[in-house]
């Protein structure tokens, strides 16, 4: 596939954005390749009620009391 | 041939967590955010208690594009300008980029997770 682009200038008045977050990009200009990957993930283990055994090698393991 | 970007007014209130505000051209950017975001009721804890290795989302490989599709394109800039009058932003956070200028390649990755731990009602 081949295509030709004729640019006659690009004029934007105002841009109002609350936030640009988590590896996002707001670009005013040219670009060739963009690759954006994201994972979000809130499986059951993400909502815990009651006592919790601290995961992993946290040295401060004994400090948490619920 | 790259166009010129002109911005008359830019207002950005905050720029945090290794974010970038770039005025000018760049070639390559690959921002990467991991995060976890724990919300816990009535206890103090610190980062070591939630290591990334514990959760598969942080070790799972990202899906990659198999092959770059061969593409022939021609850009003819009769008016090589990109003009923006005003930009009004509150925040740039979490390895993000706000750029006025060209940026050739972007390869941005982000993961996050969110954990909520509530105390049992006794």
N, CA and C atoms of all chains as a GROMACS GRO file, in nm:
protein
  564
    1UNK      N    1   0.086  -0.119   0.000
    1UNK     CA    2   0.000   0.000   0.000
    1UNK      C    3   0.090   0.123   0.000
    2UNK      N    4   0.053   0.222  -0.084
    2UNK     CA    5   0.127   0.347  -0.069
    2UNK      C    6   0.030   0.464  -0.076
    3UNK      N    7   0.060   0.569   0.001
    3UNK     CA    8  -0.032   0.684   0.003
    3UNK      C    9   0.049   0.812   0.016
    4UNK      N   10  -0.014   0.920  -0.031
    4UNK     CA   11   0.053   1.050  -0.031
    4UNK      C   12  -0.031   1.146   0.052
    5UNK      N   13   0.037   1.224   0.134
    5UNK     CA   14  -0.034   1.318   0.221
    5UNK      C   15   0.008   1.459   0.182
    6UNK      N   16  -0.090   1.545   0.159
    6UNK     CA   17  -0.059   1.686   0.131
    6UNK      C   18  -0.100   1.766   0.253
    7UNK      N   19  -0.004   1.826   0.323
    7UNK     CA   20  -0.037   1.903   0.443
    7UNK      C   21  -0.044   2.051   0.408
    8UNK      N   22  -0.162   2.109   0.438
    8UNK     CA   23  -0.178   2.252   0.412
    8UNK      C   24  -0.164   2.332   0.542
    9UNK      N   25  -0.098   2.276   0.641
    9UNK     CA   26  -0.088   2.347   0.769
    9UNK      C   27  -0.194   2.293   0.864
   10UNK      N   28  -0.164   2.296   0.993
   10UNK     CA   29  -0.256   2.240   1.094
   10UNK      C   30  -0.271   2.344   1.203
   11UNK      N   31  -0.393   2.394   1.223
   11UNK     CA   32  -0.412   2.500   1.324
   11UNK      C   33  -0.517   2.455   1.424
   12UNK      N   34  -0.479   2.453   1.550
   12UNK     CA   35  -0.570   2.415   1.657
   12UNK      C   36  -0.584   2.535   1.750
   13UNK      N   37  -0.707   2.562   1.795
   13UNK     CA   38  -0.728   2.677   1.883
   13UNK      C   39  -0.679   2.645   2.021
   14UNK      N   40  -0.764   2.580   2.102
   14UNK     CA   41  -0.727   2.552   2.241
   14UNK      C   42  -0.732   2.403   2.266
   15UNK      N   43  -0.641   2.355   2.350
   15UNK     CA   44  -0.645   2.217   2.396
   15UNK      C   45  -0.654   2.222   2.548
   16UNK      N   46  -0.757   2.156   2.603
   16UNK     CA   47  -0.769   2.152   2.749
   16UNK      C   48  -0.773   2.006   2.792
   17UNK      N   49  -0.674   1.964   2.871
   17UNK     CA   50  -0.665   1.825   2.913
   17UNK      C   51  -0.650   1.824   3.064
   18UNK      N   52  -0.729   1.743   3.135
   18UNK     CA   53  -0.711   1.736   3.280
   18UNK      C   54  -0.580   1.669   3.313
   19UNK      N   55  -0.558   1.551   3.254
   19UNK     CA   56  -0.433   1.483   3.294
   19UNK      C   57  -0.382   1.393   3.184
   20UNK      N   58  -0.251   1.373   3.182
   20UNK     CA   59  -0.189   1.273   3.094
   20UNK      C   60  -0.117   1.179   3.189
   21UNK      N   61  -0.163   1.052   3.194
   21UNK     CA   62  -0.108   0.964   3.299
   21UNK      C   63  -0.076   0.826   3.244
   22UNK      N   64   0.000   0.752   3.320
   22UNK     CA   65   0.044   0.612   3.296
   22UNK      C   66   0.093   0.592   3.153
   23UNK      N   67   0.213   0.639   3.132
   23UNK     CA   68   0.285   0.620   3.005
   23UNK      C   69   0.206   0.669   2.885
   24UNK      N   70   0.132   0.776   2.902
   24UNK     CA   71   0.059   0.830   2.787
   24UNK      C   72   0.140   0.943   2.726
   25UNK      N   73   0.100   0.985   2.607
   25UNK     CA   74   0.177   1.088   2.538
   25UNK      C   75   0.080   1.192   2.480
   26UNK      N   76   0.107   1.320   2.500
   26UNK     CA   77   0.035   1.426   2.430
   26UNK      C   78   0.138   1.490   2.338
   27UNK      N   79   0.124   1.470   2.207
   27UNK     CA   80   0.228   1.512   2.114
   27UNK      C   81   0.172   1.618   2.020
   28UNK      N   82   0.238   1.733   2.014
   28UNK     CA   83   0.200   1.836   1.916
   28UNK      C   84   0.312   1.834   1.813
   29UNK      N   85   0.298   1.748   1.712
   29UNK     CA   86   0.408   1.737   1.617
   29UNK      C   87   0.399   1.608   1.539
   30UNK      N   88   0.499   1.583   1.456
   30UNK     CA   89   0.496   1.466   1.369
   30UNK      C   90   0.544   1.343   1.444
   31UNK      N   91   0.505   1.226   1.388
   31UNK     CA   92   0.548   1.101   1.449
   31UNK      C   93   0.553   0.994   1.343
   32UNK      N   94   0.635   0.891   1.363
   32UNK     CA   95   0.636   0.780   1.268
   32UNK      C   96   0.576   0.654   1.325
   33UNK      N   97   0.628   0.605   1.437
   33UNK     CA   98   0.572   0.482   1.492
   33UNK      C   99   0.531   0.504   1.638
   34UNK      N  100   0.413   0.456   1.670
   34UNK     CA  101   0.367   0.463   1.809
   34UNK      C  102   0.328   0.322   1.850
   35UNK      N  103   0.379   0.276   1.964
   35UNK     CA  104   0.336   0.147   2.017
   35UNK      C  105   0.298   0.167   2.163
   36UNK      N  106   0.173   0.151   2.197
   36UNK     CA  107   0.129   0.172   2.334
   36UNK      C  108   0.078   0.040   2.389
   37UNK      N  109   0.132  -0.007   2.500
   37UNK     CA  110   0.084  -0.132   2.558
   37UNK      C  111   0.042  -0.105   2.702
   38UNK      N  112  -0.063  -0.166   2.746
   38UNK     CA  113  -0.107  -0.143   2.884
   38UNK      C  114  -0.173  -0.268   2.938
   39UNK      N  115  -0.159  -0.294   3.068
   39UNK     CA  116  -0.231  -0.401   3.136
   39UNK      C  117  -0.293  -0.339   3.260
   40UNK      N  118  -0.408  -0.380   3.306
   40UNK     CA  119  -0.472  -0.311   3.418
   40UNK      C  120  -0.492  -0.406   3.535
   41UNK      N  121  -0.568  -0.515   3.520
   41UNK     CA  122  -0.567  -0.627   3.614
   41UNK      C  123  -0.616  -0.596   3.755
   42UNK      N  124  -0.745  -0.624   3.789
   42UNK     CA  125  -0.788  -0.626   3.930
   42UNK      C  126  -0.859  -0.760   3.952
   43UNK      N  127  -0.786  -0.871   3.962
   43UNK     CA  128  -0.848  -1.002   3.990
   43UNK      C  129  -0.889  -1.013   4.137
   44UNK      N  130  -0.953  -1.123   4.180
   44UNK     CA  131  -1.005  -1.138   4.316
   44UNK      C  132  -0.902  -1.101   4.424
   45UNK      N  133  -0.778  -1.140   4.402
   45UNK     CA  134  -0.680  -1.115   4.511
   45UNK      C  135  -0.663  -0.965   4.535
   46UNK      N  136  -0.727  -0.885   4.454
   46UNK     CA  137  -0.706  -0.742   4.471
   46UNK      C  138  -0.805  -0.682   4.569
   47UNK      N  139  -0.903  -0.761   4.614
   47UNK     CA  140  -1.001  -0.708   4.710
   47UNK      C  141  -1.005  -0.804   4.828
   48UNK      N  142  -0.945  -0.766   4.937
   48UNK     CA  143  -0.927  -0.858   5.050
   48UNK      C  144  -0.998  -0.800   5.172
   49UNK      N  145  -1.080  -0.882   5.236
   49UNK     CA  146  -1.145  -0.836   5.360
   49UNK      C  147  -1.090  -0.922   5.472
   50UNK      N  148  -1.045  -0.855   5.583
   50UNK     CA  149  -1.002  -0.930   5.699
   50UNK      C  150  -0.852  -0.944   5.701
   51UNK      N  151  -0.803  -1.052   5.767
   51UNK     CA  152  -0.661  -1.060   5.798
   51UNK      C  153  -0.582  -1.086   5.670
   52UNK      N  154  -0.462  -1.030   5.671
   52UNK     CA  155  -0.379  -1.041   5.550
   52UNK      C  156  -0.242  -1.091   5.588
   53UNK      N  157  -0.192  -1.194   5.521
   53UNK     CA  158  -0.053  -1.235   5.543
   53UNK      C  159   0.031  -1.154   5.444
   54UNK      N  160   0.127  -1.073   5.490
   54UNK     CA  161   0.205  -0.992   5.396
   54UNK      C  162   0.280  -1.080   5.297
   55UNK      N  163   0.272  -1.044   5.168
   55UNK     CA  164   0.334  -1.129   5.066
   55UNK      C  165   0.483  -1.105   5.067
   56UNK      N  166   0.556  -1.190   5.000
   56UNK     CA  167   0.693  -1.163   4.960
   56UNK      C  168   0.786  -1.141   5.076
   57UNK      N  169   0.910  -1.096   5.040
   57UNK     CA  170   1.017  -1.090   5.138
   57UNK      C  171   1.018  -0.959   5.214
   58UNK      N  172   0.906  -0.906   5.249
   58UNK     CA  173   0.907  -0.777   5.320
   58UNK      C  174   0.976  -0.794   5.452
   59UNK      N  175   1.087  -0.718   5.474
   59UNK     CA  176   1.158  -0.735   5.602
   59UNK      C  177   1.067  -0.694   5.715
   60UNK      N  178   0.976  -0.603   5.684
   60UNK     CA  179   0.894  -0.552   5.794
   60UNK      C  180   0.772  -0.641   5.813
   61UNK      N  181   0.785  -0.767   5.781
   61UNK     CA  182   0.671  -0.859   5.781
   61UNK      C  183   0.594  -0.853   5.913
   62UNK      N  184   0.668  -0.851   6.026
   62UNK     CA  185   0.597  -0.865   6.152
   62UNK      C  186   0.527  -0.739   6.195
   63UNK      N  187   0.542  -0.629   6.123
   63UNK     CA  188   0.496  -0.501   6.176
   63UNK      C  189   0.348  -0.479   6.154
   64UNK      N  190   0.286  -0.558   6.068
   64UNK     CA  191   0.150  -0.524   6.030
   64UNK      C  192   0.053  -0.602   6.117
   65UNK      N  193  -0.035  -0.531   6.184
   65UNK     CA  194  -0.139  -0.598   6.264
   65UNK      C  195  -0.273  -0.546   6.216
   66UNK      N  196  -0.369  -0.633   6.199
   66UNK     CA  197  -0.503  -0.585   6.161
   66UNK      C  198  -0.600  -0.614   6.275
   67UNK      N  199   1.082   1.531   0.587
   67UNK     CA  200   1.092   1.669   0.632
   67UNK      C  201   0.993   1.686   0.748
   68UNK      N  202   1.040   1.739   0.860
   68UNK     CA  203   0.955   1.750   0.978
   68UNK      C  204   0.896   1.890   0.985
   69UNK      N  205   0.772   1.896   1.031
   69UNK     CA  206   0.707   2.027   1.041
   69UNK      C  207   0.745   2.096   1.172
   70UNK      N  208   0.722   2.226   1.177
   70UNK     CA  209   0.748   2.301   1.300
   70UNK      C  210   0.621   2.310   1.382
   71UNK      N  211   0.634   2.289   1.512
   71UNK     CA  212   0.518   2.301   1.601
   71UNK      C  213   0.529   2.433   1.676
   72UNK      N  214   0.423   2.512   1.672
   72UNK     CA  215   0.423   2.641   1.744
   72UNK      C  216   0.308   2.642   1.842
   73UNK      N  217   0.340   2.666   1.970
   73UNK     CA  218   0.237   2.677   2.072
   73UNK      C  219   0.251   2.814   2.136
   74UNK      N  220   0.144   2.894   2.137
   74UNK     CA  221   0.152   3.030   2.191
   74UNK      C  222   0.150   3.026   2.343
   75UNK      N  223   0.049   2.961   2.401
   75UNK     CA  224   0.042   2.955   2.549
   75UNK      C  225   0.036   2.809   2.593
   76UNK      N  226   0.115   2.776   2.695
   76UNK     CA  227   0.104   2.641   2.752
   76UNK      C  228   0.104   2.657   2.903
   77UNK      N  229   0.003   2.591   2.970
   77UNK     CA  230  -0.003   2.595   3.116
   77UNK      C  231  -0.012   2.451   3.164
   78UNK      N  232   0.087   2.405   3.241
   78UNK     CA  233   0.084   2.270   3.298
   78UNK      C  234   0.104   2.285   3.448
   79UNK      N  235   0.008   2.240   3.528
   79UNK     CA  236   0.014   2.266   3.671
   79UNK      C  237   0.119   2.179   3.739
   80UNK      N  238   0.124   2.050   3.699
   80UNK     CA  239   0.217   1.962   3.771
   80UNK      C  240   0.275   1.861   3.675
   81UNK      N  241   0.400   1.819   3.708
   81UNK     CA  242   0.466   1.717   3.626
   81UNK      C  243   0.538   1.625   3.723
   82UNK      N  244   0.488   1.500   3.738
   82UNK     CA  245   0.544   1.418   3.847
   82UNK      C  246   0.567   1.275   3.802
   83UNK      N  247   0.630   1.197   3.890
   83UNK     CA  248   0.656   1.054   3.870
   83UNK      C  249   0.724   1.030   3.735
   84UNK      N  250   0.843   1.083   3.720
   84UNK     CA  251   0.929   1.070   3.601
   84UNK      C  252   0.852   1.097   3.472
   85UNK      N  253   0.782   1.209   3.470
   85UNK     CA  254   0.717   1.251   3.345
   85UNK      C  255   0.805   1.356   3.279
   86UNK      N  256   0.777   1.380   3.151
   86UNK     CA  257   0.862   1.471   3.074
   86UNK      C  258   0.775   1.577   3.005
   87UNK      N  259   0.820   1.702   3.013
   87UNK     CA  260   0.760   1.806   2.929
   87UNK      C  261   0.872   1.847   2.834
   88UNK      N  262   0.857   1.816   2.706
   88UNK     CA  263   0.964   1.842   2.609
   88UNK      C  264   0.919   1.946   2.510
   89UNK      N  265   1.001   2.050   2.496
   89UNK     CA  266   0.974   2.150   2.391
   89UNK      C  267   1.085   2.131   2.290
   90UNK      N  268   1.055   2.071   2.176
   90UNK     CA  269   1.161   2.046   2.078
   90UNK      C  270   1.149   1.905   2.026
   91UNK      N  271   1.229   1.873   1.926
   91UNK     CA  272   1.217   1.742   1.861
   91UNK      C  273   1.288   1.635   1.940
   92UNK      N  274   1.245   1.513   1.917
   92UNK     CA  275   1.312   1.398   1.980
   92UNK      C  276   1.303   1.281   1.883
   93UNK      N  277   1.384   1.178   1.911
   93UNK     CA  278   1.387   1.064   1.819
   93UNK      C  279   1.312   0.946   1.876
   94UNK      N  280   1.340   0.916   2.007
   94UNK     CA  281   1.281   0.793   2.058
   94UNK      C  282   1.237   0.811   2.202
   95UNK      N  283   1.122   0.752   2.238
   95UNK     CA  284   1.079   0.758   2.377
   95UNK      C  285   1.020   0.622   2.412
   96UNK      N  286   1.064   0.563   2.524
   96UNK     CA  287   0.994   0.442   2.568
   96UNK      C  288   0.966   0.449   2.719
   97UNK      N  289   0.860   0.524   2.753
   97UNK     CA  290   0.821   0.534   2.894
   97UNK      C  291   0.765   0.401   2.944
   98UNK      N  292   0.790   0.369   3.075
   98UNK     CA  293   0.744   0.240   3.129
   98UNK      C  294   0.697   0.263   3.272
   99UNK      N  295   0.571   0.227   3.301
   99UNK     CA  296   0.518   0.246   3.437
   99UNK      C  297   0.478   0.111   3.492
  100UNK      N  298   0.505   0.079   3.617
  100UNK     CA  299   0.460  -0.048   3.676
  100UNK      C  300   0.345  -0.024   3.772
  101UNK      N  301   0.355   0.053   3.878
  101UNK     CA  302   0.251   0.084   3.977
  101UNK      C  303   0.205  -0.039   4.054
  102UNK      N  304   0.125  -0.031   4.150
  102UNK     CA  305   0.051  -0.131   4.227
  102UNK      C  306  -0.064  -0.060   4.296
  103UNK      N  307  -0.055   0.043   4.368
  103UNK     CA  308  -0.164   0.121   4.428
  103UNK      C  309  -0.244   0.041   4.529
  104UNK      N  310  -0.194   0.035   4.652
  104UNK     CA  311  -0.261  -0.041   4.758
  104UNK      C  312  -0.344   0.056   4.841
  105UNK      N  313  -0.469   0.019   4.871
  105UNK     CA  314  -0.553   0.098   4.962
  105UNK      C  315  -0.584   0.007   5.080
  106UNK      N  316  -0.535   0.048   5.202
  106UNK     CA  317  -0.546  -0.045   5.314
  106UNK      C  318  -0.607   0.026   5.433
  107UNK      N  319  -0.696  -0.043   5.505
  107UNK     CA  320  -0.768   0.021   5.616
  107UNK      C  321  -0.690  -0.002   5.745
  108UNK      N  322  -0.649   0.106   5.809
  108UNK     CA  323  -0.598   0.098   5.945
  108UNK      C  324  -0.467   0.024   5.962
  109UNK      N  325  -0.374   0.039   5.868
  109UNK     CA  326  -0.245  -0.026   5.893
  109UNK      C  327  -0.140   0.050   5.814
  110UNK      N  328  -0.018   0.046   5.864
  110UNK     CA  329   0.093   0.107   5.787
  110UNK      C  330   0.165  -0.004   5.714
  111UNK      N  331   0.210   0.022   5.595
  111UNK     CA  332   0.288  -0.080   5.522
  111UNK      C  333   0.382  -0.003   5.431
  112UNK      N  334   0.481  -0.074   5.374
  112UNK     CA  335   0.566  -0.002   5.278
  112UNK      C  336   0.587  -0.085   5.153
  113UNK      N  337   0.667  -0.033   5.062
  113UNK     CA  338   0.675  -0.091   4.927
  113UNK      C  339   0.720  -0.237   4.930
  114UNK      N  340   0.808  -0.270   5.026
  114UNK     CA  341   0.861  -0.408   5.023
  114UNK      C  342   0.751  -0.512   5.042
  115UNK      N  343   0.639  -0.473   5.100
  115UNK     CA  344   0.536  -0.573   5.128
  115UNK      C  345   0.461  -0.614   5.003
  116UNK      N  346   0.475  -0.537   4.897
  116UNK     CA  347   0.404  -0.573   4.773
  116UNK      C  348   0.504  -0.575   4.658
  117UNK      N  349   0.592  -0.676   4.653
  117UNK     CA  350   0.693  -0.679   4.546
  117UNK      C  351   0.629  -0.712   4.412
  118UNK      N  352   0.685  -0.659   4.306
  118UNK     CA  353   0.629  -0.684   4.173
  118UNK      C  354   0.631  -0.832   4.138
  119UNK      N  355   0.737  -0.901   4.185
  119UNK     CA  356   0.752  -1.043   4.144
  119UNK      C  357   0.634  -1.128   4.191
  120UNK      N  358   0.562  -1.084   4.289
  120UNK     CA  359   0.454  -1.167   4.344
  120UNK      C  360   0.336  -1.178   4.248
  121UNK      N  361   0.325  -1.084   4.156
  121UNK     CA  362   0.203  -1.080   4.074
  121UNK      C  363   0.237  -1.107   3.928
  122UNK      N  364   0.159  -1.195   3.866
  122UNK     CA  365   0.193  -1.238   3.730
  122UNK      C  366   0.182  -1.123   3.631
  123UNK      N  367   0.094  -1.026   3.660
  123UNK     CA  368   0.079  -0.917   3.563
  123UNK      C  369   0.212  -0.845   3.538
  124UNK      N  370   0.300  -0.842   3.638
  124UNK     CA  371   0.424  -0.766   3.622
  124UNK      C  372   0.534  -0.848   3.558
  125UNK      N  373   0.511  -0.980   3.544
  125UNK     CA  374   0.618  -1.061   3.482
  125UNK      C  375   0.573  -1.112   3.346
  126UNK      N  376   0.446  -1.104   3.320
  126UNK     CA  377   0.391  -1.153   3.192
  126UNK      C  378   0.448  -1.068   3.078
  127UNK      N  379   0.492  -1.128   2.965
  127UNK     CA  380   0.548  -1.046   2.856
  127UNK      C  381   0.437  -0.969   2.784
  128UNK      N  382   0.472  -0.853   2.734
  128UNK     CA  383   0.376  -0.776   2.654
  128UNK      C  384   0.362  -0.843   2.518
  129UNK      N  385   0.243  -0.828   2.458
  129UNK     CA  386   0.230  -0.882   2.321
  129UNK      C  387   0.302  -0.788   2.225
  130UNK      N  388   0.376  -0.847   2.133
  130UNK     CA  389   0.454  -0.766   2.038
  130UNK      C  390   0.392  -0.777   1.900
  131UNK      N  391   0.412  -0.678   1.817
  131UNK     CA  392   0.364  -0.686   1.677
  131UNK      C  393   0.454  -0.783   1.602
  132UNK      N  394   0.392  -0.874   1.522
  132UNK     CA  395   0.477  -0.973   1.455
  132UNK      C  396   0.573  -0.906   1.359
  133UNK      N  397   0.516  -0.844   1.254
  133UNK     CA  398   0.609  -0.790   1.154
  133UNK      C  399   0.563  -0.648   1.120
  134UNK      N  400   0.659  -0.565   1.088
  134UNK     CA  401   0.624  -0.427   1.050
  134UNK      C  402   0.575  -0.433   0.904
  135UNK      N  403   0.452  -0.386   0.882
  135UNK     CA  404   0.394  -0.395   0.747
  135UNK      C  405   0.471  -0.300   0.655
  136UNK      N  406   0.521  -0.347   0.542
  136UNK     CA  407   0.592  -0.256   0.450
  136UNK      C  408   0.494  -0.152   0.396
  137UNK      N  409   0.530  -0.026   0.404
  137UNK     CA  410   0.435   0.081   0.370
  137UNK      C  411   0.514   0.191   0.302
  138UNK      N  412   0.466   0.233   0.184
  138UNK     CA  413   0.541   0.345   0.124
  138UNK      C  414   0.449   0.466   0.131
  139UNK      N  415   0.497   0.574   0.186
  139UNK     CA  416   0.413   0.694   0.204
  139UNK      C  417   0.495   0.817   0.167
  140UNK      N  418   0.426   0.920   0.119
  140UNK     CA  419   0.493   1.045   0.084
  140UNK      C  420   0.416   1.157   0.152
  141UNK      N  421   0.486   1.240   0.226
  141UNK     CA  422   0.421   1.354   0.293
  141UNK      C  423   0.472   1.481   0.228
  142UNK      N  424   0.383   1.561   0.174
  142UNK     CA  425   0.424   1.686   0.110
  142UNK      C  426   0.368   1.799   0.195
  143UNK      N  427   0.458   1.876   0.259
  143UNK     CA  428   0.413   1.984   0.347
  143UNK      C  429   0.411   2.114   0.268
  144UNK      N  430   0.292   2.151   0.218
  144UNK     CA  431   0.284   2.280   0.149
  144UNK      C  432   0.301   2.392   0.250
  145UNK      N  433   0.248   2.366   0.375
  145UNK     CA  434   0.260   2.465   0.482
  145UNK      C  435   0.317   2.388   0.601
  146UNK      N  436   0.448   2.386   0.620
  146UNK     CA  437   0.508   2.296   0.720
  146UNK      C  438   0.494   2.348   0.862
  147UNK      N  439   0.370   2.381   0.905
  147UNK     CA  440   0.353   2.436   1.040
  147UNK      C  441   0.239   2.365   1.112
  148UNK      N  442   0.259   2.344   1.244
  148UNK     CA  443   0.150   2.295   1.330
  148UNK      C  444   0.133   2.402   1.436
  149UNK      N  445   0.020   2.470   1.436
  149UNK     CA  446   0.000   2.582   1.529
  149UNK      C  447  -0.107   2.548   1.631
  150UNK      N  448  -0.072   2.567   1.758
  150UNK     CA  449  -0.172   2.551   1.864
  150UNK      C  450  -0.171   2.681   1.944
  151UNK      N  451  -0.290   2.741   1.965
  151UNK     CA  452  -0.292   2.869   2.035
  151UNK      C  453  -0.261   2.850   2.183
  152UNK      N  454  -0.340   2.760   2.248
  152UNK     CA  455  -0.322   2.748   2.394
  152UNK      C  456  -0.340   2.602   2.437
  153UNK      N  457  -0.259   2.560   2.534
  153UNK     CA  458  -0.275   2.428   2.596
  153UNK      C  459  -0.291   2.451   2.746
  154UNK      N  460  -0.396   2.392   2.805
  154UNK     CA  461  -0.421   2.412   2.949
  154UNK      C  462  -0.434   2.275   3.012
  155UNK      N  463  -0.335   2.238   3.096
  155UNK     CA  464  -0.337   2.103   3.152
  155UNK      C  465  -0.315   2.108   3.302
  156UNK      N  466  -0.380   2.016   3.373
  156UNK     CA  467  -0.357   2.009   3.517
  156UNK      C  468  -0.231   1.930   3.548
  157UNK      N  469  -0.227   1.804   3.501
  157UNK     CA  470  -0.114   1.724   3.547
  157UNK      C  471  -0.058   1.631   3.441
  158UNK      N  472   0.074   1.604   3.452
  158UNK     CA  473   0.139   1.502   3.370
  158UNK      C  474   0.204   1.409   3.472
  159UNK      N  475   0.157   1.282   3.475
  159UNK     CA  476   0.206   1.196   3.583
  159UNK      C  477   0.228   1.055   3.534
  160UNK      N  478   0.313   0.980   3.605
  160UNK     CA  479   0.328   0.838   3.575
  160UNK      C  480   0.400   0.813   3.443
  161UNK      N  481   0.526   0.855   3.435
  161UNK     CA  482   0.607   0.830   3.314
  161UNK      C  483   0.538   0.875   3.186
  162UNK      N  484   0.474   0.990   3.191
  162UNK     CA  485   0.405   1.038   3.069
  162UNK      C  486   0.486   1.149   3.006
  163UNK      N  487   0.448   1.182   2.883
  163UNK     CA  488   0.524   1.282   2.806
  163UNK      C  489   0.427   1.381   2.744
  164UNK      N  490   0.459   1.509   2.761
  164UNK     CA  491   0.388   1.613   2.686
  164UNK      C  492   0.495   1.678   2.600
  165UNK      N  493   0.477   1.677   2.470
  165UNK     CA  494   0.584   1.727   2.384
  165UNK      C  495   0.531   1.820   2.277
  166UNK      N  496   0.602   1.932   2.261
  166UNK     CA  497   0.573   2.021   2.148
  166UNK      C  498   0.692   2.004   2.055
  167UNK      N  499   0.670   1.934   1.944
  167UNK     CA  500   0.781   1.902   1.855
  167UNK      C  501   0.761   1.762   1.804
  168UNK      N  502   0.848   1.718   1.718
  168UNK     CA  503   0.825   1.585   1.658
  168UNK      C  504   0.892   1.478   1.743
  169UNK      N  505   0.836   1.362   1.738
  169UNK     CA  506   0.891   1.248   1.813
  169UNK      C  507   0.877   1.126   1.724
  170UNK      N  508   0.990   1.072   1.678
  170UNK     CA  509   0.986   0.970   1.574
  170UNK      C  510   0.922   0.841   1.623
  171UNK      N  511   0.981   0.779   1.726
  171UNK     CA  512   0.932   0.648   1.770
  171UNK      C  513   0.885   0.654   1.915
  172UNK      N  514   0.769   0.597   1.942
  172UNK     CA  515   0.719   0.588   2.080
  172UNK      C  516   0.688   0.442   2.108
  173UNK      N  517   0.740   0.391   2.221
  173UNK     CA  518   0.708   0.254   2.262
  173UNK      C  519   0.675   0.261   2.411
  174UNK      N  520   0.549   0.289   2.444
  174UNK     CA  521   0.512   0.316   2.583
  174UNK      C  522   0.448   0.191   2.643
  175UNK      N  523   0.485   0.159   2.770
  175UNK     CA  524   0.426   0.043   2.837
  175UNK      C  525   0.375   0.086   2.974
  176UNK      N  526   0.266   0.024   3.020
  176UNK     CA  527   0.216   0.057   3.154
  176UNK      C  528   0.151  -0.066   3.212
  177UNK      N  529   0.151  -0.088   3.342
  177UNK     CA  530   0.090  -0.208   3.400
  177UNK      C  531  -0.014  -0.173   3.505
  178UNK      N  532   0.007  -0.114   3.618
  178UNK     CA  533  -0.084  -0.078   3.727
  178UNK      C  534  -0.130  -0.204   3.802
  179UNK      N  535  -0.232  -0.213   3.875
  179UNK     CA  536  -0.285  -0.329   3.949
  179UNK      C  537  -0.394  -0.289   4.047
  180UNK      N  538  -0.380  -0.211   4.149
  180UNK     CA  539  -0.481  -0.176   4.250
  180UNK      C  540  -0.514  -0.291   4.344
  181UNK      N  541  -0.486  -0.275   4.473
  181UNK     CA  542  -0.523  -0.375   4.576
  181UNK      C  543  -0.596  -0.301   4.687
  182UNK      N  544  -0.712  -0.352   4.730
  182UNK     CA  545  -0.787  -0.289   4.842
  182UNK      C  546  -0.796  -0.390   4.955
  183UNK      N  547  -0.754  -0.350   5.073
  183UNK     CA  548  -0.758  -0.440   5.190
  183UNK      C  549  -0.841  -0.372   5.298
  184UNK      N  550  -0.957  -0.431   5.332
  184UNK     CA  551  -1.046  -0.370   5.432
  184UNK      C  552  -1.039  -0.454   5.559
  185UNK      N  553  -1.045  -0.388   5.673
  185UNK     CA  554  -1.046  -0.461   5.801
  185UNK      C  555  -1.183  -0.525   5.816
  186UNK      N  556  -1.186  -0.647   5.874
  186UNK     CA  557  -1.314  -0.715   5.894
  186UNK      C  558  -1.392  -0.636   6.001
  187UNK      N  559  -1.523  -0.617   5.979
  187UNK     CA  560  -1.606  -0.548   6.080
  187UNK      C  561  -1.622  -0.642   6.200
  188UNK      N  562  -1.570  -0.606   6.318
  188UNK     CA  563  -1.579  -0.699   6.434
  188UNK      C  564  -1.704  -0.664   6.514
   0.00000   0.00000   0.00000
